[in-house]
């Protein structure tokens, strides 16, 4: 994967990514490595093979810390371990999510709580954990990965859609709260990205045709298409941008 732009201020930066070993997260890890950043990431599933590929491709080994993001103490520990290895994170990308399809009728209280514990709660507590180090470093950037799903009014995953709407609200609240410490907080909202998980579970010819009909740009989104936007939000190039939601969806929804 190659990104056309270079962001010199990301070289040597300490970056922490949740869900950074698969799907969009893996593309983000590779994108930051290509910029020369020191990347640590958490992933529930084994990412050892991915780490080996990244080391071979970039000559730099990302720090893989096995962790289930629903375990907040474990997430805090992983962030502390990453800080010991790379210095306090000045870039946080909260990316881990689960868009498993479900209906309102079948949702139990336990399933709802589990869904929010994956799709929303880690965003709050990861930010809580990194902000002191960012403030001490003179600033930083938090990028919250959201989704256009709630803006489209999609059915099929109401708890997930609710979490992503909340991520936008949390982004704006944290941008206001952390701004005095020069910490920027933005959301990036992808459309339907053709990760291996999506292709395995939900991509059909009919679904692709319907998606492309909605998009202005008539190509399916790939994980690499999301990387440039995240690098831009992480870099000082966007230094006066905070509290915003940047959409990368091929032109399905509009903001403003």
Order of alpha helices (4+ residues) and beta strands (2+ residues): beta-alpha-beta-alpha-beta-alpha-beta-alpha-alpha-beta-alpha-alpha-beta-alpha-alpha-alpha-beta
